[in-house]
Amino acid sequence: MKPARVLIADDHEVVRHGIRVMVQSCPNFEICGEASDGRQAVQMAAQLRPDIVIIDIGMPQLNGLDATRQIVHDNSNAKVLILTMHESEQIVREVLAAGARGYLLKSDAGRDLISALEALAGRKTFFTSKVAEIVLETYLKGGPNQPAPKDVLTSREREVVQLLAEGKSTKEVAVALGLSVKTAETHRSNLMRKLDVHSVSQLVLYAVRNNIVQVVSPPADTL
């Protein structure tokens, strides 16, 4: 039986290295590629057609949730494992709605990563105990398909929000998404009207609150 092919997507090289070492320790899996941002992950998934994609939520260019949506839409056979430092009911709900099959906290990766990969390779889902409790609570409250706050936006609008929130100009957004500047400006105007925000700072706040981008806290000694 051929090893399952795994694509790793994380913007931190040291994290990718750690995951690579763990995956390579198991003969049932092989690394087929590594991506350092969400957009690259989508492109590499389309090109390499991996069996499993391990992806972090908080990445530049395109966050892990929106990347997951695009990867699963392009290849329904790809099994996505979300790897993150964060756990909350909202994030779990969005992970499920995005089409991911597993959710693993980075703090549990050393112990559970191979088990998670084996579950996904066997066409099962994988959630660590803490996350499983949140999943159960989510279903009891009405299921993962309840509209999340950012579901009022289209996939393209979420991409524009992330790029603008990351400090990109409208022209840079246009280049990144392969759009004309006029089209990018139209997207920006439409989404700001839809969200009833009137400045980039308000847009950034919306993006952070809805996990489109994530803020990294500075070390304690810099506060």
C-alpha positions in Angstrom: 0.0 0.0 0.0 1.4 3.4 -1.0 2.1 5.9 1.7 -0.4 8.7 2.0 1.0 11.9 0.5 1.0 14.9 2.9 1.2 18.6 2.2 2.3 20.8 5.2 1.2 24.5 5.3 2.5 26.8 8.0 4.2 30.1 7.9 6.8 29.2 10.5 9.7 27.2 9.2 10.5 25.7 12.6 6.9 24.4 12.8 7.1 22.9 9.3 10.4 21.2 10.3 8.9 19.7 13.4 5.9 18.4 11.5 8.1 17.0 8.8 10.2 15.1 11.2 7.1 13.6 12.9 5.5 12.6 9.6 8.7 11.1 8.2 9.0 8.9 11.2 6.0 7.0 10.1 6.3 4.8 6.9 2.6 5.2 6.2 3.1 8.8 5.2 5.4 10.9 3.0 5.8 14.6 2.5 4.9 15.8 -1.0 5.4 19.5 -0.4 5.5 22.5 2.0 3.8 25.9 1.8 4.5 29.0 3.8 1.2 30.9 3.2 -2.4 30.1 2.5 -2.4 31.0 -1.2 0.7 28.9 -1.8 -1.0 26.0 0.0 -4.0 26.2 -2.4 -1.8 26.3 -5.4 0.4 23.4 -4.3 -2.7 21.4 -3.3 -4.1 21.9 -6.8 -0.7 20.9 -8.4 0.4 18.0 -6.1 -3.1 16.6 -5.3 -2.1 15.4 -1.7 -4.1 12.9 0.2 -3.9 15.0 3.4 -3.2 18.7 4.0 -2.0 19.9 7.4 -2.7 23.6 7.6 -2.4 26.3 10.2 -5.3 28.7 10.6 -3.3 32.0 11.0 -1.3 32.4 7.8 -0.5 35.4 5.6 -2.0 36.0 2.1 -4.9 33.7 2.8 -5.9 32.3 6.2 -6.1 28.5 6.8 -9.9 28.4 6.9 -10.4 30.1 3.5 -7.5 28.0 2.1 -9.3 24.9 3.3 -12.5 25.9 1.6 -10.7 26.3 -1.7 -8.6 23.1 -1.3 -11.7 21.0 -0.6 -13.7 22.6 -3.3 -11.0 21.9 -5.8 -10.3 18.3 -4.6 -13.0 16.7 -2.5 -10.7 13.7 -1.9 -8.2 15.8 0.0 -8.5 15.5 3.8 -7.6 18.7 5.7 -6.2 18.7 9.2 -6.3 22.1 10.9 -3.4 22.7 13.2 -3.7 25.7 15.5 -2.8 27.1 18.9 -6.4 28.3 19.5 -9.6 26.6 20.5 -13.1 28.1 20.7 -16.6 27.2 19.7 -16.6 29.7 16.9 -13.3 28.5 15.4 -14.4 24.8 15.7 -17.7 25.6 14.0 -15.9 27.5 11.2 -13.4 24.6 10.8 -16.2 22.1 10.3 -18.1 24.4 7.9 -14.9 24.9 5.8 -14.8 21.2 5.2 -11.8 20.1 7.4 -11.8 16.6 8.7 -9.6 17.1 11.7 -8.7 19.8 14.3 -5.5 19.4 16.3 -4.0 21.9 18.8 -0.3 22.5 18.3 0.2 21.7 22.0 -1.1 18.2 21.3 0.7 17.6 18.0 3.7 15.8 19.5 1.4 13.2 21.0 -1.5 13.0 18.5 -0.3 14.1 15.0 0.3 10.6 13.7 -3.0 9.3 15.2 -4.8 12.3 13.5 -3.2 11.5 10.1 -4.1 7.8 10.4 -7.7 8.7 11.2 -7.9 11.0 8.1 -6.2 8.4 5.9 -8.8 5.9 7.0 -11.6 8.4 6.0 -12.4 9.2 9.6 -12.4 12.5 11.5 -10.1 13.4 14.3 -10.6 15.8 17.2 -8.6 15.8 20.5 -10.7 15.5 23.6 -11.0 19.2 24.4 -12.0 20.0 20.8 -14.4 17.0 20.7 -16.3 18.5 23.7 -16.6 21.8 21.8 -17.8 19.9 18.7 -20.5 18.1 20.7 -21.6 21.3 22.3 -21.7 22.9 18.8 -24.0 20.2 17.4 -26.2 20.3 20.5 -26.7 24.1 19.9 -27.7 23.6 16.3 -24.8 22.2 14.3 -21.8 23.6 12.5 -23.7 25.1 9.6 -25.1 28.0 11.6 -24.0 31.1 9.7 -20.8 32.5 11.1 -20.5 36.3 11.3 -18.2 36.5 8.3 -20.5 34.3 6.2 -22.1 37.5 4.9 -19.0 37.8 2.7 -18.2 35.9 -0.4 -15.0 33.9 -0.6 -13.4 36.6 -2.7 -14.5 39.3 -0.3 -12.9 37.4 2.6 -9.6 37.3 0.6 -9.8 41.0 0.0 -10.5 41.6 3.7 -7.5 39.6 4.7 -5.1 41.3 2.3 -6.3 44.8 3.3 -6.1 43.9 7.0 -2.5 42.8 6.4 -1.7 46.3 5.1 -1.9 45.7 1.4 -2.9 48.6 -0.9 -5.8 48.2 -3.3 -3.2 47.9 -6.1 -1.3 45.2 -4.2 -4.7 43.4 -3.6 -5.4 43.5 -7.3 -1.9 42.0 -8.1 -2.2 39.3 -5.5 -5.7 38.2 -6.7 -5.1 38.6 -10.4 -7.7 41.4 -10.7 -7.8 44.8 -12.2 -7.4 47.7 -9.8 -10.9 48.8 -10.6 -12.3 45.4 -9.7 -10.3 45.4 -6.5 -11.6 48.8 -5.6 -15.2 47.6 -6.3 -14.7 44.6 -4.0 -13.3 46.9 -1.3 -16.2 49.4 -1.6 -18.8 46.6 -1.6 -17.5 44.7 1.4 -17.1 47.9 3.5 -20.7 48.9 2.7 -21.8 45.3 3.5 -20.0 45.3 6.8 -20.9 49.0 7.6 -17.3 49.9 8.3 -15.8 53.2 7.3 -12.1 52.8 7.7 -9.3 50.3 7.3 -8.8 50.2 11.1 -12.5 49.1 11.5 -11.9 46.5 8.8 -8.8 45.2 10.6 -10.9 44.9 13.8 -13.6 42.9 11.9 -10.9 40.6 10.4 -9.4 39.9 13.8 -12.7 39.3 15.5 -13.8 36.8 12.8 -10.4 34.9 12.6 -9.7 36.1 9.1 -6.4 37.4 10.4 -4.8 36.8 13.8 -2.8 39.0 16.1 0.4 37.6 17.6 1.0 38.9 21.1 4.5 40.4 21.7 6.8 38.8 24.2 6.2 39.8 27.8 9.4 41.7 28.1 8.4 44.1 25.3 5.2 45.2 27.0 
